Amino acid sequence: MLLDPGMDLTLRPMRYPDFYEQYRAAIRNTWTVEEVDLATDVADLAKLSAGEHHLVKRLVAFFATGDSIVANNLVLNLYKHINAPEARLYLSRQLYEEAVHVQFYLTLLDTYLPDHAERAQAFAAIEHIPSIRAKGEFCFRWIDSIDALDRLADKADRRAFLLNLICFAACIEGLFFYGAFAYVYWLRSRGLLSGLATGTNWVFRDESMHMSFAFGVVDTVRAEEPELFDDELRDQVRLMLTEAVEAEFQFAADVCGDGLAGMNAEDMREYLRYVADQRLVRLGMEPMFGAGNPFPFMELQDVQELTNFFERRVSAYQVAVPGSVSLDEEF
C-alpha cells in the first residue's frame, strides 16, 4: 500500500499511473523567473497609497519564507513516507517548483525593496512580525508533529502523517497561499503590479497541481485503508482548518489595517472561510462555515491572463514532453 514502510524503487509494473501523469503534466508547465517582467511594477509602486504599500511589503515578507517551509516538509516528511516511485517523481518535480517560487519571491524582494536594511527585515519577518510568525509557528508545529517518525508502522503513525499532508495541502498551500493570491489579484483588478500578477498566475497553477497531487494521495490512502478516516481524524482536520483560518485572519487584519477600497479584513475572513469549506468538500467532509466568495475578482482566478502572445508568454503555455509510455507494460 502507498504508506507501507520502505522505499519501493520499481516503476514496473506501475501501481499509481495517475501520479506519473501528474509528473508529466508538471513538466509541461515549466516556467522560469526570467520570463516575468517586473519593469512596470517599479513605476506602479510609486502610485500606491501608504496602506497599499504596507500591504505589498507584508505580502512579499510572507512570500520570503512561505515556499521554503513547504519545501522543507517535502524533503523531511512527504518524500520519506509516500512509498511509490512514480509519486516520488512528482515530489521531486514539486521540490524544483518550490525552488522556482523561492527564486521568484527573492527577485520580488530585490525589486520592490531596494533598501538593504528594509529587505533584510522582510527576510526576517517570520521572527519579528507577529502575524507572519503566527503562520510560521502553525506550519512548524505540523512539520514537527511527525519529525520523529522513521516508519509509518501502525494506524497512529499513518494518521499523524495524513494530518501533516492534509495540513500542507489544505491549510498552507490551499489557504495561506490562496489568501496571498487574493491580495495580488485585487491589485491586478485595479491595474497595478502586472508583473507580480503574471508570476503569481504561474505560481497559482503550480500550487493547484500540488494540492491535486496531495489530495490524490489522500484519496488513494482512503481507498486502501478506509479505517484511518474515522470521526477522530475528521474532527482533527476541522480543528486544524479553524486554526488556519484564524492565523490567516490575523495576517489579514495586519495587512489591511482599517481597510482599503475593495479589500478589508472582514471580507478576507469570509473568503478564507469560503476556501476552507472548499477544502473540506474536496476531502469528502461537510463544510463548516457556509461562507460565500466576497471577491468578484477571485472568480476569474482560473482564467488565464489575456495578452499578446508575441509580447509575453501566456500562463497557459506549456512545453512539449516528447515520447510516450505504456502504463500496462511489464519488464
SETOR-228228 format. One line per field, with one value per residue: residue number from 1; x negated, y negated, z of N, C-alpha, C in turn. Coordinates in steps of 0.001 Angstrom, whole numbers, plus 500000, padded with zeros to 6 digits. Each point is the difference from the previous one (the first is absolute). Example, Ala and Ser with C-alpha at 12.3 -4.5 7.8 and 13.67 -1.06 7.14 Angstrom:
nr (1:2);
n.east (486810:500350);
n.north (505690:498950);
n.up (507800:499280);
ca.east (500890:499180);
ca.north (498810:498810);
ca.up (500000:500060);
c.east (499100:500770);
c.north (498800:498910);
c.up (500000:500730);
***
This chain:
nr (1:2:3:4:5:6:7:8:9:10:11:12:13:14:15:16:17:18:19:20:21:22:23:24:25:26:27:28:29:30:31:32:33:34:35:36:37:38:39:40:41:42:43:44:45:46:47:48:49:50:51:52:53:54:55:56:57:58:59:60:61:62:63:64:65:66:67:68:69:70:71:72:73:74:75:76:77:78:79:80:81:82:83:84:85:86:87:88:89:90:91:92:93:94:95:96:97:98:99:100:101:102:103:104:105:106:107:108:109:110:111:112:113:114:115:116:117:118:119:120:121:122:123:124:125:126:127:128:129:130:131:132:133:134:135:136:137:138:139:140:141:142:143:144:145:146:147:148:149:150:151:152:153:154:155:156:157:158:159:160:161:162:163:164:165:166:167:168:169:170:171:172:173:174:175:176:177:178:179:180:181:182:183:184:185:186:187:188:189:190:191:192:193:194:195:196:197:198:199:200:201:202:203:204:205:206:207:208:209:210:211:212:213:214:215:216:217:218:219:220:221:222:223:224:225:226:227:228:229:230:231:232:233:234:235:236:237:238:239:240:241:242:243:244:245:246:247:248:249:250:251:252:253:254:255:256:257:258:259:260:261:262:263:264:265:266:267:268:269:270:271:272:273:274:275:276:277:278:279:280:281:282:283:284:285:286:287:288:289:290:291:292:293:294:295:296:297:298:299:300:301:302:303:304:305:306:307:308:309:310:311:312:313:314:315:316:317:318:319:320:321:322:323:324:325:326:327:328:329:330:331);
n.east (499160:500617:500511:499861:499362:498946:499249:501208:499187:501023:499778:499570:501214:500535:499916:499406:500502:501038:499223:499735:501283:500178:499049:500513:501180:499373:499353:501164:500161:498877:499545:499463:499306:499043:501054:499876:500760:499095:499655:501233:499670:498757:500529:500640:498869:499568:500977:499461:501124:499976:501330:499984:499147:500721:501085:499416:499549:501180:500563:499066:500239:501291:500003:499246:500907:501161:499450:499095:501023:500723:498924:499816:501308:499857:498875:500472:501175:500425:498817:499813:501263:500046:500394:499711:499193:501188:500408:498882:500256:501295:499718:499161:500973:500829:498980:499823:501308:499875:498933:500753:500960:499090:499509:501257:500213:498844:500344:501181:499419:499135:501123:500841:498948:499685:500623:498694:500102:500810:499165:498953:500704:500265:498746:499911:500989:499656:498966:500275:500716:500770:500612:498758:499539:501252:499930:498806:500448:501091:499248:499156:501123:500496:498931:499936:501291:499289:499308:500562:500870:499331:501037:500894:499704:500833:501242:499466:498964:500810:500746:498892:499556:501185:499959:498734:500298:501076:499201:498994:500851:500732:499057:498877:499869:500976:499407:498843:499625:501176:499818:498732:500464:500918:498987:499287:501051:500104:498692:500006:501077:499035:499494:499687:498684:500018:498756:500350:501023:499127:499020:500943:500365:498701:499767:501084:499590:498753:500431:500772:498909:499310:501048:500115:498678:499916:501036:499268:498935:500700:500460:498735:499530:500964:499685:498712:500185:501235:499485:499029:501028:499735:500925:499068:499666:501281:500133:498902:500498:501193:499444:499251:501061:500668:498955:499972:501327:499914:499002:500660:501048:499169:499520:501259:500218:498828:500245:501255:499542:500310:499382:500035:500038:501040:499330:500565:499684:501165:499834:498758:500538:500970:499048:499290:501133:500209:498727:500081:501184:499375:499050:500930:500690:498828:499956:501159:499835:500874:500423:499151:499656:500285:498725:500135:499761:499410:499073:500701:498910:500325:501172:499061:499774:500916:500275:499344:498915:500650:499239:499189:500211:499900:500728:500867:499353:501104:500698:500790:498945:499801:498939:499452:500602:498912:500383:500161:500915:499787:501133:500369:498897:499504:498961);
n.north (501200:498881:500249:501147:500335:499295:500394:500220:500693:500838:499424:501247:500513:498993:499754:498817:500385:499689:500476:501004:500037:499889:500892:500687:499844:500256:500944:500289:499817:500391:499203:498846:499618:500314:500790:499697:499089:499548:499647:500328:501044:499703:499693:501158:500458:499109:500703:500946:500138:499338:500148:499659:499028:499767:500109:499304:499178:500051:499823:499175:499455:500259:499508:499174:500545:499618:499864:499350:499566:499779:499467:499405:499800:499589:499386:499381:499831:499262:499604:499884:499567:499286:501254:499164:500615:500292:500219:500676:500478:500051:500595:500712:500130:500325:500726:500375:500209:500590:500563:500217:500418:500682:500396:500272:500505:500643:500250:500365:500607:500542:500205:500494:500587:498924:499556:500148:499003:499355:500348:499725:498926:499874:500327:499137:499773:501249:499223:498895:500520:499645:499312:499776:499616:499541:499580:499489:499585:499640:499524:499416:499669:499852:499269:499394:500006:500119:499068:500615:499920:501121:500625:500179:500369:499054:500216:499892:500702:500821:499991:500077:500935:500588:499767:500411:501033:500240:499815:500608:500975:500165:499952:500550:500995:500615:499371:500191:500852:500603:499799:500396:501024:499992:499724:500950:500815:499598:500032:501203:500217:499367:500925:500630:499844:499747:499620:499469:499481:499681:499674:499300:499654:499951:499237:499277:500078:499725:499027:499702:500208:499234:499200:500003:499933:499058:499394:500196:499618:498979:499771:500167:499276:499129:500218:499865:498962:500322:500945:499422:499980:499939:499961:500711:500630:500202:500289:500740:500433:500108:500516:500761:500187:500200:500678:500632:500055:500311:500845:500404:500041:500472:500750:500329:500112:500613:500785:500153:500066:498729:500618:500658:499227:500758:499700:500845:499944:499376:499334:499766:499729:499328:499419:499834:499650:499226:499622:499802:499491:499355:499757:499694:499344:499495:499861:499737:498769:499832:498946:499138:499153:500656:499685:498769:499834:499134:500672:499165:499292:500682:499637:499117:500555:500791:498729:500493:499302:498930:500471:499174:501138:499090:499493:500926:501000:500511:499945:500113:499307:501086:500559:500491:501132:500236:500926:501287:500317:501276:499618:500886:499398:501223:499983);
n.up (500000:499705:501208:499337:501141:499675:498986:499468:499232:499874:498816:499832:500083:499314:501286:499844:498830:500772:500960:499188:499684:501291:500137:498988:500567:501133:499334:499470:501296:499486:500963:499664:501028:499147:499897:501284:499411:500859:498764:499592:500753:499608:498826:500028:500518:499118:499426:500753:500687:501141:500013:498726:500287:501086:499260:499036:500937:500607:498826:499551:501199:499840:498765:500725:500826:499458:498803:500706:500749:498912:499441:501161:500023:498741:500326:501081:499370:498983:499540:501301:500012:498890:500120:499013:499151:499421:501246:500239:498783:500315:501150:499231:499112:500985:500443:498733:499931:501185:499434:498914:500823:500686:498820:499636:501203:499839:498740:500499:501020:499160:499296:500890:500583:499315:501101:500231:500849:499176:499050:500775:500331:498701:499742:501010:499134:499717:500303:499285:498981:501028:499031:499616:501182:500178:498735:500229:501174:499338:499017:500840:500610:498769:499646:501183:499657:498873:500619:501026:499006:500206:500566:499052:501238:500418:500418:501203:499544:499379:501098:500747:499145:499990:501298:499975:499228:500728:501044:499372:499660:501099:500929:499623:499138:500637:501044:500637:499050:500137:501287:499877:499278:500965:500821:499423:499960:501252:500166:499433:500775:500644:499187:501152:499882:498714:500270:501145:499330:499031:500831:500629:498751:499767:501072:499704:498748:500405:500809:498974:499257:500844:500096:498682:499968:500941:499445:498900:500722:500492:498764:499602:501010:499724:498724:500339:500782:499660:500771:499258:499175:501284:500956:500611:498876:499743:501290:499864:498846:500548:501092:499235:499217:501120:500474:498825:499988:501279:499743:498916:500827:500920:499017:499683:501322:500010:498956:500382:501225:499817:499018:498841:498954:500348:501107:500851:501288:500174:498868:500425:501189:499348:499288:501107:500570:498952:499991:501324:499718:499008:500884:500899:499075:499599:501315:499392:500503:500977:499274:500573:499039:498894:499782:499507:498716:500842:499319:499246:500309:501099:499512:499650:501190:499402:499714:498981:500282:499580:499042:499433:499342:499045:501013:500407:500550:499498:501144:498934:499593:499247:500570:498904:500309:499273:499154:500096:500906:499924:500613:499067:499539:499906:500843);
ca.east (500840:499237:499294:499201:498595:499051:499676:500147:499211:500354:501081:500792:501234:500308:501181:500782:499672:500476:498921:499025:500556:499888:498596:499824:500731:499225:498888:500548:500280:498737:499800:498824:500159:499533:501104:500901:499556:500374:499607:501099:500360:499246:500759:501258:499753:500004:501391:500769:500229:499246:500603:499669:498577:499905:500495:499016:498815:500345:500209:498722:499320:500497:499481:498562:499703:501120:499723:498885:500595:500629:498919:499437:500896:499871:498761:499914:501119:500793:499188:499558:501054:500877:499187:500249:499008:500642:500381:498782:499659:500744:499481:498736:500369:500557:498896:499443:500921:499876:498762:500304:500808:499100:499234:500913:500233:498732:499948:500976:499469:498895:500555:500938:499386:498598:499234:499465:500476:501412:500059:499577:501097:501049:499587:500073:501356:500576:499512:500348:501332:500860:500982:499272:499468:501087:500156:498812:500105:500993:499329:498947:500633:500413:498775:499407:500905:499567:498541:499372:500481:499163:500845:501430:500109:501328:501089:499738:498967:500570:500916:499171:499498:501116:500302:498958:500257:501218:499687:499256:500807:501233:499836:498853:500090:501393:500680:499067:499582:501155:500211:499005:500378:501126:499455:499367:501013:500671:499157:500126:501313:499894:499008:498711:499029:500299:498932:500316:501163:499577:499286:500944:500783:499245:499922:501349:500172:499192:500584:501218:499568:499492:501164:500630:499203:500134:501338:499991:499406:501020:501022:499438:499916:501370:500449:499226:500110:501132:500160:499288:500821:501082:500483:498899:499209:500815:500029:498678:499893:500827:499298:498832:500429:500467:498799:499355:500796:499753:498638:499981:500764:499096:499179:500860:500211:498740:499790:501038:500167:501376:500731:499651:501123:500164:499264:499940:499770:501213:500242:499008:500430:501039:499357:499240:500978:500473:498952:499931:501115:499663:499028:500711:500797:499064:499601:501162:500585:500993:499460:500240:500300:501063:499613:499954:498826:500321:499102:500303:498790:499478:500755:499248:498645:499523:500002:498650:499940:500091:498788:499490:499047:498690:499381:499772:500545:501169:499764:500483:499010:499343:498946:500307:499265:500024:499980:501220:499788:501095:500118:500243:498867:499188:498691);
ca.north (498800:498776:499558:501069:499613:500478:499102:500736:499363:500589:499314:500988:499402:498723:500155:498762:499245:498615:499164:499828:499031:498673:499616:499549:498745:498941:499647:499162:498676:499360:498565:499483:498653:499023:499667:499061:498617:499163:498612:499059:500019:498958:498758:500132:499866:498570:499524:500606:499260:500532:501279:500980:500307:500901:501304:500630:500368:501167:501126:500548:500528:501369:500797:500218:501292:500935:501188:500736:500877:501112:500845:500752:501105:500991:500760:500645:500869:500634:500893:501141:500927:500402:501105:500349:499231:499028:498874:499269:499193:498738:499211:499409:498870:498943:499333:499051:498870:499167:499231:498905:499023:499285:499058:498933:499098:499299:498941:498988:499189:499182:498951:499149:499423:499735:499690:501263:500237:500363:501333:500948:500103:500812:501400:500457:499681:501111:499904:498781:499482:500978:500669:500973:500997:500915:500968:500848:500934:500993:500909:500773:500955:501191:500670:500685:501027:501338:499935:501188:501210:500569:500947:499948:501394:500381:499093:498679:499355:499638:498885:498808:499597:499435:498657:499128:499837:499191:498642:499257:499854:499239:498807:499153:499705:499810:498896:498881:499487:499458:498663:499124:499799:499061:498625:499741:499830:498722:498973:500131:499493:498541:499650:499776:501074:501073:500998:500849:500819:501002:501047:500667:500931:501241:500609:500497:501235:501017:500340:500776:501363:500573:500416:501123:501190:500354:500551:501309:500913:500227:500878:501338:500591:500277:501220:501142:500140:499136:499910:498821:498796:500105:498725:499307:499290:498907:498926:499371:499189:498804:499135:499489:498949:498863:499293:499383:498814:498956:499492:499194:498785:499085:499394:499086:498799:499261:499542:499068:498854:499530:500347:499374:500036:501325:501014:499756:501229:500795:500696:501060:501090:500719:500728:501110:501022:500586:500892:501131:500893:500718:501040:501063:500737:500832:501107:500837:499604:498936:498666:499510:498583:499536:498661:499726:499288:498577:499325:500349:500180:501341:500934:500126:500423:501070:499526:499526:498600:499691:499281:500237:501100:499624:499088:500666:501342:500149:500979:501308:500610:501182:500560:501359:501120:501026:501401:500550:501080:500957:500160:501386:500806:500575:500494);
ca.up (500000:499758:501206:500590:500184:499003:498900:498747:498945:498715:499299:499287:499476:500618:500854:500103:498774:500059:500538:498923:499050:500625:499829:498626:499835:500656:499114:498924:500541:500371:499772:500696:500570:499015:499096:500661:499794:501141:499712:500242:501425:500707:499831:500746:501434:500333:499985:501079:501237:501141:500365:498969:500185:501149:499560:499117:500781:500813:499095:499551:501183:500165:498895:500151:500631:499895:499194:500604:501016:499277:499476:501119:500348:498932:500163:501304:500347:498948:499167:500801:500396:498893:499472:498601:499244:499134:500852:500352:498830:500085:501116:499552:499142:500846:500695:499021:499861:501199:499840:499073:500731:500911:499168:499589:501128:500213:498989:500412:501101:499499:499143:500719:501201:499661:501198:500516:501362:499903:499401:501031:500953:499384:500031:501392:500467:500737:501374:500729:499681:500684:499147:499183:500931:500378:498913:500022:501121:499595:499060:500649:500915:499253:499548:501152:500529:499573:499844:500582:499336:498953:499279:500323:500399:500457:499659:500582:499189:498698:500248:500198:498686:499239:500506:499470:498564:499840:500454:498983:498793:500205:500837:499658:498567:499600:500684:500178:498698:499296:500544:499382:498605:499943:500023:498696:498966:500301:499388:498549:499584:499983:498985:500652:500207:499040:500057:501149:499638:499023:500725:500896:499182:499814:501327:500296:499245:500672:501297:499746:499715:501249:500773:499314:500308:501416:500210:499358:500975:501024:499412:499862:501333:500444:499322:500476:501455:500380:501454:500509:499840:500975:500534:500667:498991:499460:500998:500004:498784:500194:500946:499288:499072:500801:500466:498840:499642:500996:499796:498782:500267:500697:498951:499250:500813:499912:498623:499527:500892:500110:498791:498735:499065:499407:500750:501438:500756:500164:498729:499893:500876:499274:498910:500574:500389:498737:499508:500926:499666:498766:500326:500706:499017:499218:500863:500251:501277:499934:500272:501360:500138:499119:499544:498576:499513:499940:499074:498606:499196:500198:499169:498748:500356:499138:498622:499702:499603:498581:499640:498655:500107:499487:500952:501276:499977:500853:501055:499574:499105:500514:499169:499576:500591:498947:500405:500571:500949:500143:501444:500391:499579:501054:499550);
c.east (499123:499196:499266:498560:499106:499782:500017:499294:500447:501196:500864:500208:500373:501320:500913:499717:500479:498916:498931:500498:499976:498570:499751:500710:499235:498822:500498:500259:498737:499995:498762:500262:499608:501092:500968:499422:500524:499730:501114:500399:499293:500719:501304:499802:500043:501410:500793:500168:499175:500545:499676:498526:499820:500440:498943:498773:500267:500113:498671:499187:500476:499444:498542:499665:501075:499669:498801:500514:500632:498929:499374:500880:499971:498806:500017:501062:500649:499196:499642:501085:500964:499248:500484:499037:500632:500476:498776:499456:500723:499463:498668:500264:500576:498897:499312:500897:499950:498732:500215:500822:499127:499174:500869:500205:498725:499878:500989:499434:498858:500502:500831:499371:498519:499134:499563:500521:501463:500159:499605:501100:501129:499633:500071:501401:500591:499583:500570:501329:501018:500944:499350:499408:501074:500224:498814:500070:501018:499355:499002:500579:500375:498823:499426:500850:499603:498481:499323:500414:499035:500784:501447:500429:501410:501011:499740:498959:500586:500990:499215:499453:501102:500322:498952:500254:501203:499745:499306:500821:501161:499781:498893:500033:501437:500738:499083:499610:501179:500403:499034:500343:501131:499513:499387:501051:500890:499200:500112:501327:500026:498917:498609:499173:500291:498914:500213:501155:499625:499266:500930:500907:499295:499806:501341:500246:499219:500662:501275:499652:499442:501149:500656:499247:500223:501374:500145:499384:501017:501077:499510:499932:501392:500532:499286:500208:501138:500166:499266:500890:501236:500381:498885:499169:500793:500045:498662:499816:500819:499321:498795:500386:500529:498823:499307:500739:499716:498602:499943:500816:499156:499093:500815:500224:498758:499850:500960:500170:501465:500824:499554:501184:500087:499276:499973:499959:501258:500380:498999:500355:501062:499385:499236:500927:500569:498987:499893:501120:499711:499012:500684:500811:499104:499538:501167:500691:501003:499334:500382:500639:501188:499735:500049:498737:500339:499207:500316:498752:499395:500795:499310:498622:499469:500058:498631:500051:500102:498795:499644:498893:498607:499291:499653:500651:501208:499758:500514:498983:499346:498905:500361:499153:500040:500036:501340:499654:501227:500113:500238:498860:499240:498671:500076);
c.north (498748:499546:501131:499541:500604:498965:500790:499241:500387:499299:500946:501229:498751:500094:498778:499107:498549:499076:499751:498983:498584:499480:499471:498672:498848:499567:499100:498577:499245:498510:499577:498579:498937:499595:498991:498596:499130:498519:499014:499961:498887:498664:500050:499800:498542:499427:500447:499054:500629:501366:501088:500403:500987:501401:500724:500450:501213:501244:500608:500530:501416:500909:500401:501365:501060:501267:500782:500960:501218:500955:500839:501196:501092:500921:500823:501061:500721:500999:501279:501068:500396:501015:500444:499167:498968:498780:499188:499222:498659:499128:499347:498788:498859:499256:498998:498767:499095:499140:498829:498923:499179:498981:498833:499003:499254:498833:498888:499105:499110:498828:499002:499268:499737:499676:501299:500311:500439:501408:501057:500204:500867:501478:500582:499830:501114:499968:498793:499364:501007:500758:501033:501087:501015:501047:500960:501029:501095:501035:500907:501028:501278:500711:500832:501163:501407:500063:501281:501296:500434:500966:499799:501416:500420:498915:498590:499237:499508:498854:498698:499500:499357:498587:498993:499696:499092:498569:499211:499803:499045:498683:499064:499648:499647:498882:498794:499393:499409:498637:499012:499724:498977:498553:499643:499710:498783:498849:500047:499429:498481:499536:499781:501289:501207:501074:500969:500934:501096:501148:500781:500946:501350:500718:500636:501337:501134:500446:500818:501461:500679:500505:501218:501297:500443:500600:501354:501063:500330:500957:501446:500705:500320:501284:501236:500274:499122:499838:498809:498762:500093:498615:499210:499212:498819:498822:499263:499106:498717:499008:499354:498851:498786:499174:499292:498743:498870:499400:499103:498728:498982:499289:498989:498703:499118:499370:498880:498775:499633:500273:499196:500144:501376:501105:499604:501339:500858:500729:501136:501170:500857:500830:501209:501129:500700:501008:501237:500999:500803:501124:501169:500855:500909:501217:500921:499715:498876:498649:499527:498623:499533:498618:499907:499252:498518:499231:500404:500264:501392:501049:500239:500599:501115:499630:499397:498563:499838:499155:500307:501044:499579:498992:500694:501364:500084:501116:501374:500725:501192:500439:501440:501007:501139:501404:500444:501158:500887:500383:501440:500928:500540:500460:501513);
c.up (500000:501211:500705:500172:498920:498917:498705:498877:498597:499376:499173:500865:500792:500775:499981:498785:500032:500532:498938:498981:500580:499922:498587:499746:500635:499136:498864:500473:500413:499663:500778:500463:498987:499014:500599:499881:501134:499744:500315:501467:500763:499895:500795:501493:500444:500078:501227:501180:501115:500417:499001:500078:501153:499603:499168:500793:500874:499122:499572:501180:500300:498912:500224:500584:499776:499242:500509:501068:499338:499483:501111:500362:498927:500248:501288:500226:498812:499196:500749:500153:498880:499159:498624:499160:499079:500798:500390:498805:500067:501134:499646:499122:500827:500746:499084:499879:501220:499922:499046:500704:500949:499220:499565:501135:500386:499030:500321:501087:499534:499162:500779:501183:499726:501213:500682:501396:499997:499436:501027:501033:499448:500038:501410:500584:500858:501466:500734:499630:500537:499078:499087:500887:500386:498919:499967:501116:499710:499077:500714:500967:499260:499357:501138:500491:499571:499807:500485:499312:498892:499126:500430:500361:500385:499641:500520:499178:498674:500137:500171:498668:499168:500453:499524:498528:499756:500424:498897:498730:500215:500718:499512:498513:499608:500676:500163:498655:499229:500553:499378:498540:499881:500031:498650:498941:500265:499390:498482:499511:499933:499032:500548:500071:499107:499988:501150:499669:499015:500681:500916:499239:499885:501328:500366:499291:500647:501297:499836:499720:501250:500861:499375:500281:501441:500283:499300:500895:501091:499480:499919:501353:500532:499367:500554:501486:500529:501502:500607:500040:500898:500516:500676:498998:499431:500970:500039:498780:500147:500940:499331:499070:500739:500492:498842:499569:500980:499834:498776:500170:500772:499004:499206:500763:499978:498620:499616:500896:500150:498747:498806:499063:499337:500731:501471:500731:500115:498712:499815:500914:499294:498874:500523:500443:498769:499465:500896:499725:498738:500283:500725:499038:499174:500795:500342:501310:499797:500239:501392:500047:499168:499443:498479:499638:499862:498946:498561:499166:500186:499228:498666:500243:499118:498520:499711:499484:498479:499619:498557:500082:499578:500910:501312:499950:500926:500994:499642:499136:500675:499046:499673:500768:499004:500584:500567:500895:500020:501467:500450:499585:501212:499412:499803);
***
